[in-house]
Amino acid sequence: MKVAYCIAGLGFGDEGKGACCEYLCRTKNADLIVKYSGGCQAAHNVVNEAGVRFTFSQLGAGSDGRIPTYLWRNFIVDPIAMLNEAEAFKDWIGSSEDPLKNVYVHPDCPIVMPWMAKLNKESGGRDGTCGRGIGVCRANARGDGERYPRPGLAGESVFIEFMEDADRYREWASRVNITEHPPAFKTAVFEGSQGVLLDESVGFHPHTTWSKLTFDVAHACYRHLRISIFTNVGCIRTYHTRHGAGPLPTEADLGLTDEGNPENEYQGEMRFGHFDWPLFRYALTTLGEIGKLALSHCDETPKQYCVKYENELSLWPPACIEDQVDLCLALKEAKPVLADFDLLQITTRLPILYKSYGPKLSDKE
């Protein structure tokens, strides 16, 4: 009988999903990591017991090089970035073993090409891009290429760049396993991406991603892998964060920093805000049934949290994209009502997987 633990974020991303994946791999003796949503833009930080950080993107977070990673057919792959990640990973764990021999890629996975990232960058950030070509790749995979028309190839610099990288694409294809099925396993950890508040169907448009991030998108993979038992794990910090544009009603100077999420050209600086109870309830409603809650950053808990908004704004799952736009506009005008912070306001309502008081595995209780 196969068992799965499925991880998803209850915020705008950066909720500690990488550390949660590592925790579940170690404590549940997982023998497979499945990346079931998002793509190569994911950045999941794991800090080892020596205090050295590694940012997992396309390798399963928490893997020590021996746990296979399976990229489900929804996952957007960047082959060249994966080659670079593999080399950095070998340095991090101090091994000469090639981690890509344990990466299994579904043949339907969309592939990012150089011209896609180029078009995303030329959009000037109007789509909330991170400059990795995700939006262009997903649009073309869905047959919506007119939104980002492919450039003509004859004489184009992007074509020249692709030809220069052609050998690296071939190298990648020779080092990974391109197959519909991963190796045999008993316990899988499903590693989600970003957070449900960025979901393309329930997030606040236009500040959304090009992926579905709810638990139910993993169900097709459960059927494919014949998984019969699963536990859903929702990750959240003791405060809210956002990397990029869009509403963050409780945004404030909390004196917090995050070295794992540095400023970048397309998303700017990491943003911080008080824990937002209305947004948390909305995330619980839209994400799907949660079996466990993984609560991180308990060592830097702000003294207040948002109980409600002054205008009594009601957040309900949207029925269409127009609803998502309306929600976004309403949240930009929302004024939070703050109260003294109490972890019990969060933790007594759901079973707790752990509370984390630092980035390392040993910091989790």
BELHUDA-V809299 format. One record per pair of residues at least 24 apart in sequence whose ideal C-beta (glycine too) atoms are under 8 Angstrom apart, sorted by the first residue. I is the first residue (numbers start at 1). J is the second residue. Records with the same first field share a line. If there is no record, write none. Layout:
BEGIN
I: J, J
END
This chain:
BEGIN
1: 228, 229
2: 185, 186, 187, 188, 225, 226, 227, 228, 229
3: 28, 186, 187, 188, 227, 229, 230
4: 34, 187, 188, 189, 190, 218, 222, 227, 229, 230, 231
5: 30, 187, 188, 189, 190, 230, 231, 233
6: 36, 190, 192, 215, 218, 230, 231, 232, 233
7: 189, 190, 191, 192, 233, 235, 294
8: 192, 195, 196, 213, 214, 215, 232, 233, 234, 235, 287, 288
9: 192, 193, 194, 195, 196, 213, 234, 235, 236
10: 195, 196, 197, 234, 235, 236, 280, 283, 284, 287
11: 195, 196, 197, 236, 237, 240, 241, 242, 279, 283
12: 194, 195, 197, 198, 240, 241, 242, 243, 244, 246, 248
13: 193, 194, 195, 198, 241, 242, 243
14: 195, 237, 241, 243, 258, 261, 270
15: 195, 235, 236, 237, 241, 296
16: 235, 236, 237, 294, 296, 297, 356
17: 44, 61, 191, 192, 193, 235
18: 44, 45, 46, 56, 61, 62, 191
19: 45, 46, 47, 61, 62, 296, 356, 359, 361, 364
20: 233, 235, 294, 296, 353
21: 46, 60, 61, 62, 189, 191
22: 46, 61, 62, 361
23: 62, 294, 353, 354, 361, 364
24: 62, 189, 233
25: 60, 62, 63, 67, 189
26: 62, 361
28: 187, 189
29: 187
30: 67, 187, 188, 189
31: 67, 68, 185, 186, 187, 188
32: 67, 68, 69, 70, 182, 183, 185, 187, 188, 189
33: 60, 61, 62, 63, 67, 68, 69, 70, 188, 189, 190, 191
34: 60, 69, 70, 72, 182, 188, 189, 190, 191, 218, 221, 225
35: 60, 69, 70, 71, 72, 75, 191, 193
36: 72, 74, 75, 190, 191, 192, 217, 218, 221
37: 74, 75, 192, 193, 194, 211, 212, 213, 217, 218
38: 75, 76, 192, 193, 194, 209, 211, 213
39: 75, 76, 77, 78, 110, 112, 132, 134, 137, 138, 193, 211
40: 76, 77, 78, 81, 82, 112, 132, 134
41: 76, 130, 132, 134, 193
42: 193, 194
43: 260, 261
44: 191
45: 260, 359
46: 359
47: 359, 360
48: 92, 360
49: 360, 361, 362
51: 360
52: 92
53: 259, 260, 359
54: 88, 89, 92
55: 260
56: 85
57: 81, 82, 85
58: 82, 85, 103
59: 85, 86, 89, 99, 103
60: 189, 191
61: 191
62: 189
63: 99, 102
64: 93
65: 89, 93, 95, 97, 99, 102
66: 102
67: 102
68: 102, 103, 104, 182, 183, 185
69: 102, 103, 104
70: 104, 106, 182, 188
71: 103, 104, 105, 106, 109
72: 106, 109, 221
73: 106, 107, 108, 109
74: 109, 211, 212, 217
75: 106, 109
76: 109, 110, 111, 112, 134, 137, 138
77: 105, 109, 110, 111, 112
78: 111, 112, 132, 133
79: 111, 112, 168, 169, 172, 173
80: 165, 168, 169, 172
81: 112, 132
82: 172, 176
83: 168, 171, 172, 175
86: 175
98: 175
100: 172, 175, 176
101: 175, 176, 177
103: 176, 177
104: 176, 177, 179, 181, 182, 183
105: 176, 177, 178, 179
106: 179, 180
107: 178, 179, 180
110: 137, 138, 140, 141
111: 137
112: 137
113: 137, 162
114: 158, 161, 162, 165
115: 150, 151, 156, 158, 159, 162
116: 140, 148
118: 151, 158
119: 148, 151
120: 148
121: 266
125: 245, 266
127: 206
128: 206, 207, 208, 209, 244, 245, 246, 267
129: 266
130: 244, 264, 266, 267
131: 264, 265, 266
134: 209, 210
135: 210
138: 210, 211
139: 210
180: 224
181: 225
182: 225
188: 225, 227
190: 218, 221, 230
192: 218
195: 283
196: 283, 286, 287
197: 279, 282, 283
199: 286
201: 318, 324
202: 286, 317, 318, 324
203: 324
204: 246, 247, 324, 327, 328, 331
205: 321, 324, 325, 328
206: 325, 328
207: 244, 245, 246, 247, 328
208: 324
214: 286, 287, 288
215: 287, 288, 289
216: 288
231: 291, 292
232: 287, 288, 289, 290, 291, 292
233: 290, 291, 292, 293, 294, 353
234: 283, 284, 287, 290, 292, 293, 294, 350
235: 293, 294, 296
236: 280, 283, 293, 294, 295, 296, 346
237: 275, 295, 296, 297
238: 275, 295, 296, 297, 298, 300, 301, 302, 341, 343, 346
239: 272, 273, 274, 275, 297, 300, 301, 302, 305
240: 272, 273, 274, 275, 276, 279
241: 270, 271, 272, 273
242: 270, 271, 273
243: 267, 268, 270, 271
244: 268
246: 328
247: 328, 331, 332, 334
248: 273
249: 273, 276, 278, 279, 306, 309, 331, 334, 335, 336
250: 274, 275, 276, 305, 306, 336, 338
254: 302
256: 300
260: 359
274: 302, 304, 305, 306, 336, 338, 341
275: 302, 305, 306, 341, 346
276: 305, 306, 336
277: 305, 306, 307, 308, 345
278: 306, 308, 309, 313, 315
279: 315
280: 346
281: 315
282: 315
285: 315, 316, 317
286: 317
290: 350
291: 351
292: 350, 351, 352, 353
293: 346, 347, 350, 351, 352, 353
294: 352, 353, 354, 356
295: 343, 346, 347, 352, 354, 355, 356
296: 356
297: 356
298: 343, 355, 356, 357
299: 356, 357, 358, 363
301: 341, 343
302: 341
303: 340, 341
304: 338, 339, 340, 341
305: 338, 339, 341, 345
306: 336, 337, 338
307: 337, 338, 339
308: 336, 337
309: 334, 335, 336, 337
310: 334, 335, 336, 337
311: 335
END
